[in-house]
Amino acid sequence: MRILVTGGAGFIGSNFVQYVLDEHVNDEVVTLDALTYAGSKDNLDGVLDDPRHEFVEGDIRDRDLVTDLVSDVDAIVNFAAESHVDRSIDGAEPFVSTNVQGTQTLLDAAKEADIDRFLQISTDEVYGQILEGKFSENDPLNPRNPYSATKAGADLLARSFQKTHNLPVLITRTCNNFGPRQHPEKLIPKFIQNAADSEALPVYGDGSNVREWIYVEDNCRALDVVLRDGTIGEIYNIGSDAEKTNLEVTEAILNAVGADDDLIEFVDDRAGHDQRYALETEKIKALGWEPEYTFEEGLERTVEYYLN
């Protein structure tokens, strides 16, 4: 299989590119990335010289470039997105442009090229918050910040192409990822670095907001399973059952780094801050996938990566 991975120089994308090339010796990968602040060729150091890998610097909104690349691949995995909630609150326009319009450009090219598989990478945040129970793939979308609203829009657009044009679309919605190569603006790498430097760890509100955390390698395995074995037109939640409050995550990082709890600094809560996310995962597990890493095992590997 020859796969176009958009946003492949970012956090999850680069881990997925590495995973595919390691696990599928007959596959080829074309990585397309605009190398904005969140993407770096350094994330692809291990594969840049691989003869089965091609890197292209470019934007998914560049219709001519995308059309040319899509014409020569079997499948598309779309990671490319603006993804930081705080940035979306400050200004939504880049999120609408990349996450919605960029996805449309990819879908148009995929339809024209009669692509075999189109995997749209989404997030549990499109469901909004859930105080009890877990979200299933059939639950309505109720995004509560500009980032998640644009991801929900991209999901709906992708599904419409599947229904209207019979495009072979699959969608995954994953809980919070962590692991190597994540941008330092995100909670876990930021707090690891701050703890190592004896700087304050700013926790929103009272730290009671709950997230489900998955080690990035487990997520990459799940995405690969959906790409190859998932049923066209279906949505697959990817979760770990590892629910942690933000305060629990913060304390685990301090303990792993060997720093003191007095570095915790409670700050004003974020606007529209969802209280809790949680996902039902029966569909992805029915494909034979299970997470391999506990939160604690993943955090140990992640802390080691950033401190080294």
C-alpha positions, 0 to 999 in steps of 0.5 A: 500500500502507498499511503499519503500521510498529511500532517506527518511531521507532527506529533501523532503523524510522525509516530504513525509514519514510523510505525507503518514503515516499521511494521509493513515492509512492503508499504510506502509512505508520502508525508505531506506537511506544511512545517508550521510551528507544530511540525518539524522534519526532526520528528522524521529523522528516523525515516527521511532516508528510507527509500520507502518514504518521501517527504513533501513540504506543502499545505493540504489547502494547495489544490494542485499539489494535493491533486498531484500527490493523491493521484499516486497513492492508494490511501490517505490518512489525514492528521493535518490540523490546527489542534491547540484549544487555547489558540482556537479560543484566541483566533478561530480562522486558522482552524476553520481554514486548515481543519475544514477547508483543508479537509475539503481539498483532500476529499475533492482530490480523493474523489477525483483519484478514486482512492481506496481508503480515506482515514479522517483523524478526529478527536473525542472533543467533538462529542463535547463533555460527558459527566457520567458514562461514555460516548459511543460512535452514535452519539450526537456531536456537541463541540464546545470550543472552536477547535473541536467545532472545526474537527466536527465540521471536518467529520461531517464533511468527510461522512457526506462525501462517503454518503454522497460520492461513495468515497471510502471514508473511515473516521477515528476519534481518539482520546488525549495522546501523549508520548515522544515528539509532542509539541511542548505547548501541550500539557504533559510535555510542558509540565515535564519541562517545567518540573525539570526546570523547577518552574510553575505548573499552571493547572486550570481551575481546581484541576478536576477536569477529567481526560482519558489518556493513551500512549501514542504508540497504542493509538498508532496501532489502532489507526493502522488496524482501522485503515486496513480492517475497518468497515467503510463508512464507520466511525471508531472511538479509540480510548484507553480507559485510563481516566485521570484528572488534570491534577492527577496527571500533574502529580504523576509528572512531578513524582516521575521527574522528582519535583515538589508539589509546591510547583503546582499553580492553580490558574483561572479556568479556560473558557468553555473548558469541558469537564470530562471526556470518556469513550466506548471502545467496543468497535475498535476492540472487535477488530482485535485491538487492545492498548498495550501500555498503562498510563504509568508505563507510557508516562515513564517512557515519555518522561525519559524521552523529554529529559534526554 
